[in-house]
Amino acid sequence: MAILWLLMALIMLSFVLLPLLRRRRGAIGQVPPGHPDAADPAAYGFLRQEELDVRMPGPDPDLLDVLDVVQRTQDYRAAAQLLAGTESEGEQRWQRVQACAGAAALELRERPGGIHETPGGQWLRVWRAEQPEDPGAAAVYAEFLVQQAWRTSRPGTEDFRIIMDEAKSACAEAARLAPADPVPYIVELSVARGLAYPQPEFDKLWLNILDRAPHHMGAHLAALHYLCEKWHGSREQAYAFAEAAAARAPEGSLLAALPLFAVFEHLPEVNLVASFYQSEVVTKAIHGALHAVHTALPEDPMLAHVRHLLLFFLVRAERWAEAMEQLIHIDGHVGALPWTLSGDPAAEFALYRAVAVAGYEANGGSPATLPG
């Protein structure tokens, strides 16, 4: 009888442990490559994993050309010209400021410099020194400092505070040079999160952004980070913020997808509900995001961001055909959530892509049935 009870206990334990092992946040299984049942993403024209570009969520040929020139020649002038010709109110300027700052930060990490070596990213320092009144240089430098703080130190430490204080001053200088530009204030949202601005100070900063770009998707995403549960708000605050923004979004705005980002920010570390990704809350957020991508302008720079997150949720919800539709548009670039949270964004993206293809084929799909 004791053996019988032991067996029953082991069976019950397996029902508890297996879901825990299988349903960790973002974890997903697949058939190993080379297995007879494994699907081949290459059959759909998708790029090999090693060819995926981890720098940006989607294509921006002008930016890529500029970054190649700047990093090869260490001459900042191409970047200065690009930003000078990019409108300040749109999403593209914000993305280009981020990319330029990220390129300089990556160079510095790879070449920290020494007695006989110039540190990487020197072109940004030269740009800032030679063009002190250039608002583009000021904004890129402020974002560079923010990225340095998050990359090289930990929130709450003295080093982190010192760099963030400098970034805050750099944001103020960038705002002085371009009073109508929302980008310096958007950069400061990350400072607000890192330095734990009190709510009234955050609200004042947010009003400055709303005065300049009330429907800026990138700004709303940055504000959402501050408001989420793991930083300085709560699940309720983050959901309310996202749903209010989606409700007042004009037709064609990607703000209708903001609730999906709020859901992602609050995914449980362990999901004990098998149908979580098919639940009412998640399904509603997915539908809002799908509506957003179907009505947005094809050239909207934030469109790829939404498609990447949609791919994650659609795969988890086993909505294979819709996941494949997103892949058609975003394959090739992986510099976006959720992949950038991984130590190897290309590998993480390739895993979800392979699962999407396998699920699509298991339900009768093939390269011939995929919409062009």
Salt bridges, closest charged atoms under 4 A:
ASP37 OD2 - HIS35 ND1 3.92
GLU50 OE2 - ARG48 NE 2.87
GLU51 OE2 - ARG48 NH2 3.20
ASP53 OD2 - ARG55 NH2 3.00
ASP60 OD2 - ARG96 NE 3.00
ASP68 OD1 - ARG55 NH1 3.86
ASP75 OD2 - ARG77 NH2 2.57
GLU91 OE1 - HIS216 ND1 3.17
GLU107 OE1 - ARG111 NH2 3.44
GLU133 OE2 - ARG176 NH2 3.55
GLU158 OE2 - ARG161 NH2 2.46
ASP165 OD2 - ARG161 NH1 2.54
GLU173 OE2 - ARG176 NH2 2.71
ASP181 OD2 - ARG93 NE 2.86
GLU201 OE2 - LYS168 NZ 3.14
GLU251 OE2 - HIS291 NE2 3.85
GLU265 OE2 - HIS225 ND1 3.03
GLU265 OE1 - LYS230 NZ 3.00
GLU269 OE2 - ARG25 NH1 3.96
GLU322 OE1 - ARG319 NE 2.70
GLU325 OE2 - HIS294 NE2 3.41
ASP331 OD1 - ARG353 NH1 2.61
